[in-house]
């Protein structure tokens, strides 16, 4: 199949890697995932995210905060 390219999480294919892809391409898939996550969540830095899903779901500003993080702001 070959390695996909992506900048945003939504561009990653949930079907990759295929079961028929060479094992030797596994490292490239992992690098792509890391690259996409680091570009999407640039403001997290080395600090751990400690908010749980319940807190995010009850926060009236959660959608705005999530969008700001996704946009790098």
KADAGI-V377814 format. One record per backbone hydrogen bond with DSSP energy under -0.5 kcal/mol. NH is the residue of the N-H (numbers start at 1). CO is the residue of the C=O. E is the energy in kcal/mol with one decimal. If there is no record, write none. Layout:
# KADAGI-V377814
nh=(NH/NH)
co=(CO/CO)
e=(E/E)
This chain:
# KADAGI-V377814
nh=(11/12/16/21/25/26/29/30/31/32/33/34/35/36/37/38/39/40/41/44/47/50/56/57/58/59/59/60/62/65/66/67/68/69/70/71/72/73)
co=(8/9/13/18/22/23/25/26/27/28/29/30/31/32/33/34/35/36/37/41/44/48/52/53/54/55/56/58/59/61/62/63/64/65/66/67/69/68)
e=(-1.9/-1.7/-1.3/-1.5/-2.0/-2.0/-1.7/-2.2/-2.2/-2.1/-2.2/-2.5/-2.7/-2.6/-2.5/-2.7/-2.0/-1.9/-2.2/-1.2/-1.6/-0.6/-2.0/-2.7/-1.3/-0.8/-0.6/-0.6/-2.0/-2.7/-2.8/-2.3/-2.3/-2.4/-2.5/-1.9/-1.5/-3.2)
